[in-house]
Amino acid sequence: MKEKDLELYKEGTNTAMFRGGASFADAITFGAEKIDKKLSEEFTKVRGKKTLPFNPEGDLTDYLQLYSDLAGK
């Protein structure tokens, strides 16, 4: 890692940790219905990354498709 890679984490908050992790992730999933609005808006605008919203009624179909898509890269 380089110093510039740590820039996203500099605030030391949960939001900063989520932001940093998402920036290096292949995909973004939301594990709760209520998340920081700032993060939600930011993550849904990320291009080139699959984003799965929280779905309390959903089954694993969306996740299985996500993993299948990622494995096909």
C-alpha positions as CSV (number, residue, x, y, z in Angstrom):
1,M,0.0,0.0,0.0
2,K,1.0,3.5,-0.6
3,E,0.3,6.6,1.5
4,K,-2.4,7.8,-1.1
5,D,-4.2,4.5,-0.6
6,L,-4.8,5.4,3.1
7,E,-6.3,8.8,2.3
8,L,-9.9,7.4,2.3
9,Y,-9.4,6.1,5.9
10,K,-7.9,9.3,7.4
11,E,-11.1,10.3,9.3
12,G,-11.0,7.1,11.3
13,T,-14.8,6.8,11.3
14,N,-17.1,3.9,10.3
15,T,-18.1,5.8,7.3
16,A,-14.4,6.3,6.3
17,M,-13.8,2.5,6.8
18,F,-16.8,1.6,4.6
19,R,-15.7,4.1,2.0
20,G,-12.2,2.8,1.9
21,G,-13.3,-0.8,1.7
22,A,-15.8,-0.2,-1.0
23,S,-13.2,1.6,-3.1
24,F,-11.1,-1.6,-3.3
25,A,-14.1,-4.0,-3.6
26,D,-15.3,-5.8,-6.7
27,A,-18.9,-5.3,-5.6
28,I,-20.8,-3.5,-2.9
29,T,-23.7,-5.0,-0.9
30,F,-25.8,-3.4,1.8
31,G,-26.4,-5.5,4.9
32,A,-29.0,-3.2,6.5
33,E,-31.9,-1.1,5.4
34,K,-30.7,2.0,7.2
35,I,-27.2,3.1,6.1
36,D,-25.6,6.5,6.1
37,K,-27.3,8.5,3.4
38,K,-24.0,9.9,2.2
39,L,-22.6,6.4,1.6
40,S,-25.7,5.2,-0.1
41,E,-25.6,8.1,-2.5
42,E,-21.9,7.7,-3.1
43,F,-21.9,4.0,-3.6
44,T,-24.8,3.9,-6.0
45,K,-22.9,6.3,-8.3
46,V,-19.8,4.1,-8.5
47,R,-19.3,2.9,-12.0
48,G,-18.1,-0.5,-12.9
49,K,-19.1,-2.1,-9.6
50,K,-22.1,-4.2,-9.1
51,T,-24.2,-2.9,-6.2
52,L,-26.8,-5.0,-4.3
53,P,-29.3,-3.1,-2.2
54,F,-30.6,-4.5,1.1
55,N,-33.6,-6.8,0.5
56,P,-35.1,-8.3,3.7
57,E,-37.5,-10.4,1.7
58,G,-34.9,-11.6,-0.8
59,D,-33.3,-15.0,-1.0
60,L,-29.7,-15.8,-2.0
61,T,-30.5,-15.6,-5.8
62,D,-29.1,-12.1,-6.2
63,Y,-25.9,-13.0,-4.3
64,L,-25.4,-16.2,-6.3
65,Q,-25.8,-14.2,-9.5
66,L,-23.3,-11.7,-8.2
67,Y,-20.7,-14.3,-7.3
68,S,-21.3,-16.0,-10.7
69,D,-20.7,-12.6,-12.5
70,L,-17.6,-11.9,-10.5
71,A,-16.2,-15.4,-11.2
72,G,-16.7,-14.8,-14.9
73,K,-14.5,-11.7,-14.9
